[in-house]
Amino acid sequence: MITARQTRAARALLGWTQETLAEKALVSLTALKRLESENDFKVYETTRDQVRRTLESSGIVFLSSDQGEGVMLVRAKIDSPGLS
């Protein structure tokens, strides 16, 4: 399960606004704001999944370990030097 902090960090790495992510993930802005909130607002799993899939398809990798959670932006293979 992705966290509010991971979602905000992923969006920041991509340079996206909340509006941009909501549009790309096909969720309402209100639903995204609830997901990104640190409060215990109810968020549907389908919303969380749509946001996660959208971020992953844009190069975000979600990290989780016993020490914490994070995100990483992976460059597309086409952007790597030496590949055509």
N, CA, C and O atoms as a GROMACS GRO file, in nm:
protein
  336
    1MET      N    1   0.084  -0.118   0.000
    1MET     CA    2   0.000   0.000   0.000
    1MET      C    3   0.089   0.125   0.000
    1MET      O    4   0.181   0.135   0.081
    2ILE      N    5   0.062   0.217  -0.089
    2ILE     CA    6   0.140   0.340  -0.094
    2ILE      C    7   0.090   0.436   0.013
    2ILE      O    8  -0.028   0.437   0.049
    3THR      N    9   0.182   0.517   0.063
    3THR     CA   10   0.148   0.611   0.170
    3THR      C   11   0.128   0.752   0.113
    3THR      O   12   0.162   0.780  -0.002
    4ALA      N   13   0.074   0.838   0.197
    4ALA     CA   14   0.054   0.978   0.158
    4ALA      C   15   0.188   1.043   0.124
    4ALA      O   16   0.199   1.116   0.025
    5ARG      N   17   0.288   1.017   0.205
    5ARG     CA   18   0.420   1.077   0.182
    5ARG      C   19   0.483   1.027   0.053
    5ARG      O   20   0.545   1.104  -0.020
    6GLN      N   21   0.469   0.898   0.025
    6GLN     CA   22   0.523   0.844  -0.100
    6GLN      C   23   0.455   0.908  -0.220
    6GLN      O   24   0.520   0.941  -0.319
    7THR      N   25   0.325   0.927  -0.211
    7THR     CA   26   0.252   0.987  -0.322
    7THR      C   27   0.298   1.130  -0.346
    7THR      O   28   0.321   1.170  -0.460
    8ARG      N   29   0.311   1.207  -0.240
    8ARG     CA   30   0.357   1.346  -0.254
    8ARG      C   31   0.500   1.352  -0.307
    8ARG      O   32   0.532   1.435  -0.392
    9ALA      N   33   0.586   1.264  -0.256
    9ALA     CA   34   0.725   1.262  -0.302
    9ALA      C   35   0.735   1.222  -0.449
    9ALA      O   36   0.813   1.280  -0.524
   10ALA      N   37   0.657   1.123  -0.489
   10ALA     CA   38   0.658   1.078  -0.629
   10ALA      C   39   0.613   1.190  -0.720
   10ALA      O   40   0.672   1.214  -0.826
   11ARG      N   41   0.508   1.258  -0.680
   11ARG     CA   42   0.456   1.369  -0.759
   11ARG      C   43   0.560   1.480  -0.771
   11ARG      O   44   0.576   1.540  -0.877
   12ALA      N   45   0.632   1.506  -0.662
   12ALA     CA   46   0.737   1.609  -0.664
   12ALA      C   47   0.851   1.569  -0.758
   12ALA      O   48   0.902   1.654  -0.832
   13LEU      N   49   0.891   1.442  -0.756
   13LEU     CA   50   0.998   1.396  -0.846
   13LEU      C   51   0.959   1.415  -0.992
   13LEU      O   52   1.044   1.444  -1.076
   14LEU      N   53   0.832   1.397  -1.022
   14LEU     CA   54   0.784   1.412  -1.160
   14LEU      C   55   0.753   1.557  -1.195
   14LEU      O   56   0.733   1.589  -1.312
   15GLY      N   57   0.750   1.644  -1.095
   15GLY     CA   58   0.717   1.785  -1.120
   15GLY      C   59   0.570   1.806  -1.151
   15GLY      O   60   0.534   1.900  -1.222
   16TRP      N   61   0.485   1.720  -1.098
   16TRP     CA   62   0.342   1.726  -1.124
   16TRP      C   63   0.268   1.796  -1.011
   16TRP      O   64   0.305   1.784  -0.895
   17THR      N   65   0.165   1.868  -1.047
   17THR     CA   66   0.073   1.924  -0.948
   17THR      C   67  -0.027   1.816  -0.909
   17THR      O   68  -0.035   1.711  -0.973
   18GLN      N   69  -0.104   1.843  -0.805
   18GLN     CA   70  -0.211   1.751  -0.769
   18GLN      C   71  -0.311   1.738  -0.884
   18GLN      O   72  -0.361   1.630  -0.913
   19GLU      N   73  -0.338   1.850  -0.948
   19GLU     CA   74  -0.433   1.849  -1.060
   19GLU      C   75  -0.384   1.759  -1.174
   19GLU      O   76  -0.462   1.685  -1.233
   20THR      N   77  -0.254   1.767  -1.203
   20THR     CA   78  -0.196   1.685  -1.310
   20THR      C   79  -0.209   1.536  -1.278
   20THR      O   80  -0.252   1.458  -1.363
   21LEU      N   81  -0.171   1.498  -1.157
   21LEU     CA   82  -0.178   1.357  -1.119
   21LEU      C   83  -0.322   1.307  -1.119
   21LEU      O   84  -0.351   1.198  -1.167
   22ALA      N   85  -0.412   1.387  -1.065
   22ALA     CA   86  -0.554   1.346  -1.062
   22ALA      C   87  -0.606   1.323  -1.203
   22ALA      O   88  -0.677   1.226  -1.229
   23GLU      N   89  -0.569   1.412  -1.294
   23GLU     CA   90  -0.614   1.399  -1.433
   23GLU      C   91  -0.556   1.274  -1.498
   23GLU      O   92  -0.628   1.199  -1.564
   24LYS      N   93  -0.426   1.252  -1.480
   24LYS     CA   94  -0.360   1.137  -1.542
   24LYS      C   95  -0.410   1.004  -1.483
   24LYS      O   96  -0.419   0.904  -1.553
   25ALA      N   97  -0.441   1.005  -1.353
   25ALA     CA   98  -0.486   0.882  -1.286
   25ALA      C   99  -0.637   0.860  -1.298
   25ALA      O  100  -0.689   0.758  -1.256
   26LEU      N  101  -0.705   0.957  -1.357
   26LEU     CA  102  -0.850   0.950  -1.374
   26LEU      C  103  -0.922   0.937  -1.240
   26LEU      O  104  -1.017   0.860  -1.226
   27VAL      N  105  -0.876   1.015  -1.142
   27VAL     CA  106  -0.943   1.023  -1.012
   27VAL      C  107  -0.977   1.169  -0.986
   27VAL      O  108  -0.920   1.259  -1.047
   28SER      N  109  -1.070   1.192  -0.896
   28SER     CA  110  -1.106   1.330  -0.865
   28SER      C  111  -0.995   1.396  -0.783
   28SER      O  112  -0.919   1.328  -0.714
   29LEU      N  113  -0.988   1.527  -0.794
   29LEU     CA  114  -0.889   1.602  -0.716
   29LEU      C  115  -0.914   1.582  -0.567
   29LEU      O  116  -0.819   1.570  -0.489
   30THR      N  117  -1.039   1.578  -0.527
   30THR     CA  118  -1.073   1.556  -0.386
   30THR      C  119  -1.021   1.421  -0.338
   30THR      O  120  -0.966   1.411  -0.228
   31ALA      N  121  -1.037   1.317  -0.420
   31ALA     CA  122  -0.989   1.183  -0.383
   31ALA      C  123  -0.837   1.183  -0.368
   31ALA      O  124  -0.784   1.122  -0.276
   32LEU      N  125  -0.767   1.252  -0.458
   32LEU     CA  126  -0.621   1.258  -0.449
   32LEU      C  127  -0.579   1.334  -0.324
   32LEU      O  128  -0.485   1.293  -0.256
   33LYS      N  129  -0.645   1.444  -0.294
   33LYS     CA  130  -0.612   1.520  -0.173
   33LYS      C  131  -0.633   1.436  -0.048
   33LYS      O  132  -0.555   1.445   0.047
   34ARG      N  133  -0.737   1.353  -0.047
   34ARG     CA  134  -0.760   1.263   0.066
   34ARG      C  135  -0.646   1.161   0.076
   34ARG      O  136  -0.599   1.132   0.186
   35LEU      N  137  -0.602   1.108  -0.037
   35LEU     CA  138  -0.492   1.011  -0.039
   35LEU      C  139  -0.363   1.074   0.012
   35LEU      O  140  -0.287   1.009   0.084
   36GLU      N  141  -0.337   1.199  -0.024
   36GLU     CA  142  -0.213   1.265   0.014
   36GLU      C  143  -0.218   1.326   0.154
   36GLU      O  144  -0.118   1.379   0.203
   37SER      N  145  -0.332   1.320   0.218
   37SER     CA  146  -0.348   1.378   0.352
   37SER      C  147  -0.288   1.287   0.458
   37SER      O  148  -0.292   1.165   0.445
   38GLU      N  149  -0.232   1.346   0.562
   38GLU     CA  150  -0.179   1.269   0.674
   38GLU      C  151  -0.290   1.231   0.772
   38GLU      O  152  -0.267   1.154   0.865
   39ASN      N  153  -0.410   1.284   0.751
   39ASN     CA  154  -0.524   1.248   0.835
   39ASN      C  155  -0.573   1.109   0.797
   39ASN      O  156  -0.531   1.054   0.696
   40ASP      N  157  -0.658   1.055   0.876
   40ASP     CA  158  -0.707   0.919   0.851
   40ASP      C  159  -0.834   0.920   0.768
   40ASP      O  160  -0.933   0.856   0.804
   41PHE      N  161  -0.831   0.991   0.656
   41PHE     CA  162  -0.947   0.993   0.567
   41PHE      C  163  -0.957   0.860   0.494
   41PHE      O  164  -0.856   0.798   0.459
   42LYS      N  165  -1.080   0.815   0.473
   42LYS     CA  166  -1.102   0.692   0.397
   42LYS      C  167  -1.068   0.715   0.250
   42LYS      O  168  -1.112   0.813   0.190
   43VAL      N  169  -0.990   0.625   0.195
   43VAL     CA  170  -0.954   0.629   0.053
   43VAL      C  171  -0.984   0.492  -0.005
   43VAL      O  172  -0.939   0.391   0.048
   44TYR      N  173  -1.058   0.488  -0.114
   44TYR     CA  174  -1.088   0.361  -0.178
   44TYR      C  175  -0.960   0.299  -0.233
   44TYR      O  176  -0.874   0.369  -0.286
   45GLU      N  177  -0.950   0.166  -0.221
   45GLU     CA  178  -0.834   0.096  -0.275
   45GLU      C  179  -0.822   0.116  -0.426
   45GLU      O  180  -0.711   0.121  -0.479
   46THR      N  181  -0.935   0.127  -0.495
   46THR     CA  182  -0.929   0.148  -0.640
   46THR      C  183  -0.862   0.281  -0.672
   46THR      O  184  -0.788   0.291  -0.770
   47THR      N  185  -0.888   0.383  -0.591
   47THR     CA  186  -0.824   0.514  -0.610
   47THR      C  187  -0.674   0.501  -0.587
   47THR      O  188  -0.593   0.548  -0.667
   48ARG      N  189  -0.638   0.436  -0.477
   48ARG     CA  190  -0.496   0.417  -0.443
   48ARG      C  191  -0.425   0.339  -0.554
   48ARG      O  192  -0.313   0.373  -0.591
   49ASP      N  193  -0.490   0.236  -0.607
   49ASP     CA  194  -0.432   0.156  -0.715
   49ASP      C  195  -0.416   0.235  -0.844
   49ASP      O  196  -0.313   0.224  -0.911
   50GLN      N  197  -0.515   0.315  -0.879
   50GLN     CA  198  -0.506   0.396  -1.001
   50GLN      C  199  -0.391   0.495  -0.992
   50GLN      O  200  -0.317   0.514  -1.088
   51VAL      N  201  -0.376   0.558  -0.876
   51VAL     CA  202  -0.267   0.654  -0.857
   51VAL      C  203  -0.133   0.581  -0.863
   51VAL      O  204  -0.040   0.628  -0.929
   52ARG      N  205  -0.122   0.468  -0.795
   52ARG     CA  206   0.003   0.391  -0.795
   52ARG      C  207   0.041   0.349  -0.937
   52ARG      O  208   0.156   0.366  -0.978
   53ARG      N  209  -0.054   0.294  -1.012
   53ARG     CA  210  -0.025   0.250  -1.149
   53ARG      C  211   0.017   0.366  -1.238
   53ARG      O  212   0.107   0.351  -1.320
   54THR      N  213  -0.046   0.480  -1.221
   54THR     CA  214  -0.010   0.598  -1.301
   54THR      C  215   0.132   0.642  -1.271
   54THR      O  216   0.209   0.672  -1.362
   55LEU      N  217   0.167   0.647  -1.144
   55LEU     CA  218   0.302   0.689  -1.105
   55LEU      C  219   0.406   0.587  -1.152
   55LEU      O  220   0.511   0.625  -1.203
   56GLU      N  221   0.376   0.459  -1.136
   56GLU     CA  222   0.470   0.355  -1.181
   56GLU      C  223   0.490   0.360  -1.332
   56GLU      O  224   0.602   0.339  -1.380
   57SER      N  225   0.386   0.385  -1.406
   57SER     CA  226   0.400   0.390  -1.552
   57SER      C  227   0.478   0.514  -1.597
   57SER      O  228   0.520   0.522  -1.712
   58SER      N  229   0.497   0.608  -1.505
   58SER     CA  230   0.575   0.729  -1.535
   58SER      C  231   0.717   0.720  -1.481
   58SER      O  232   0.790   0.820  -1.484
   59GLY      N  233   0.757   0.602  -1.432
   59GLY     CA  234   0.895   0.582  -1.389
   59GLY      C  235   0.918   0.579  -1.240
   59GLY      O  236   1.033   0.568  -1.196
   60ILE      N  237   0.813   0.587  -1.160
   60ILE     CA  238   0.829   0.585  -1.015
   60ILE      C  239   0.834   0.441  -0.966
   60ILE      O  240   0.756   0.356  -1.009
   61VAL      N  241   0.928   0.414  -0.876
   61VAL     CA  242   0.938   0.285  -0.809
   61VAL      C  243   0.914   0.312  -0.660
   61VAL      O  244   0.977   0.399  -0.601
   62PHE      N  245   0.822   0.236  -0.602
   62PHE     CA  246   0.792   0.251  -0.459
   62PHE      C  247   0.882   0.157  -0.380
   62PHE      O  248   0.894   0.039  -0.413
   63LEU      N  249   0.945   0.211  -0.276
   63LEU     CA  250   1.039   0.135  -0.194
   63LEU      C  251   0.981   0.118  -0.054
   63LEU      O  252   0.917   0.209  -0.001
   64SER      N  253   1.003   0.002   0.004
   64SER     CA  254   0.956  -0.023   0.139
   64SER      C  255   1.050  -0.123   0.206
   64SER      O  256   1.084  -0.226   0.148
   65SER      N  257   1.090  -0.091   0.328
   65SER     CA  258   1.174  -0.183   0.404
   65SER      C  259   1.139  -0.167   0.551
   65SER      O  260   1.052  -0.088   0.587
   66ASP      N  261   1.206  -0.243   0.635
   66ASP     CA  262   1.179  -0.231   0.778
   66ASP      C  263   1.228  -0.097   0.833
   66ASP      O  264   1.194  -0.060   0.946
   67GLN      N  265   1.307  -0.024   0.754
   67GLN     CA  266   1.357   0.106   0.797
   67GLN      C  267   1.271   0.222   0.749
   67GLN      O  268   1.290   0.335   0.794
   68GLY      N  269   1.178   0.196   0.660
   68GLY     CA  270   1.090   0.302   0.613
   68GLY      C  271   1.047   0.283   0.469
   68GLY      O  272   1.073   0.180   0.407
   69GLU      N  273   0.981   0.386   0.417
   69GLU     CA  274   0.932   0.385   0.280
   69GLU      C  275   0.995   0.499   0.202
   69GLU      O  276   1.047   0.595   0.260
   70GLY      N  277   0.991   0.486   0.070
   70GLY     CA  278   1.043   0.592  -0.015
   70GLY      C  279   0.998   0.572  -0.158
   70GLY      O  280   0.921   0.482  -0.189
   71VAL      N  281   1.050   0.657  -0.245
   71VAL     CA  282   1.023   0.646  -0.388
   71VAL      C  283   1.151   0.676  -0.464
   71VAL      O  284   1.241   0.742  -0.412
   72MET      N  285   1.156   0.628  -0.586
   72MET     CA  286   1.271   0.653  -0.672
   72MET      C  287   1.218   0.672  -0.813
   72MET      O  288   1.124   0.604  -0.855
   73LEU      N  289   1.279   0.764  -0.886
   73LEU     CA  290   1.244   0.786  -1.025
   73LEU      C  291   1.347   0.716  -1.111
   73LEU      O  292   1.465   0.748  -1.105
   74VAL      N  293   1.302   0.621  -1.191
   74VAL     CA  294   1.390   0.544  -1.279
   74VAL      C  295   1.378   0.601  -1.419
   74VAL      O  296   1.268   0.620  -1.471
   75ARG      N  297   1.491   0.629  -1.478
   75ARG     CA  298   1.491   0.683  -1.614
   75ARG      C  299   1.457   0.573  -1.713
   75ARG      O  300   1.494   0.458  -1.695
   76ALA      N  301   1.387   0.610  -1.815
   76ALA     CA  302   1.352   0.515  -1.920
   76ALA      C  303   1.478   0.469  -1.992
   76ALA      O  304   1.574   0.544  -2.002
   77LYS      N  305   1.477   0.347  -2.040
   77LYS     CA  306   1.594   0.293  -2.110
   77LYS      C  307   1.631   0.378  -2.230
   77LYS      O  308   1.748   0.389  -2.265
   78ILE      N  309   1.532   0.437  -2.293
   78ILE     CA  310   1.558   0.519  -2.411
   78ILE      C  311   1.640   0.644  -2.377
   78ILE      O  312   1.708   0.700  -2.463
   79ASP      N  313   1.634   0.688  -2.249
   79ASP     CA  314   1.708   0.807  -2.206
   79ASP      C  315   1.850   0.773  -2.164
   79ASP      O  316   1.930   0.864  -2.141
   80SER      N  317   1.884   0.645  -2.153
   80SER     CA  318   2.016   0.605  -2.108
   80SER      C  319   2.119   0.624  -2.218
   80SER      O  320   2.090   0.599  -2.335
   81PRO      N  321   2.240   0.670  -2.181
   81PRO     CA  322   2.345   0.688  -2.281
   81PRO      C  323   2.380   0.556  -2.348
   81PRO      O  324   2.382   0.451  -2.284
   82GLY      N  325   2.407   0.561  -2.475
   82GLY     CA  326   2.451   0.445  -2.548
   82GLY      C  327   2.340   0.358  -2.603
   82GLY      O  328   2.366   0.264  -2.677
   83LEU      N  329   2.216   0.387  -2.567
   83LEU     CA  330   2.104   0.309  -2.620
   83LEU      C  331   2.032   0.388  -2.726
   83LEU      O  332   2.017   0.509  -2.715
   84SER      N  333   1.989   0.318  -2.829
   84SER     CA  334   1.915   0.389  -2.934
   84SER      C  335   1.783   0.323  -2.960
   84SER      O  336   1.707   0.369  -3.046
   0.00000   0.00000   0.00000
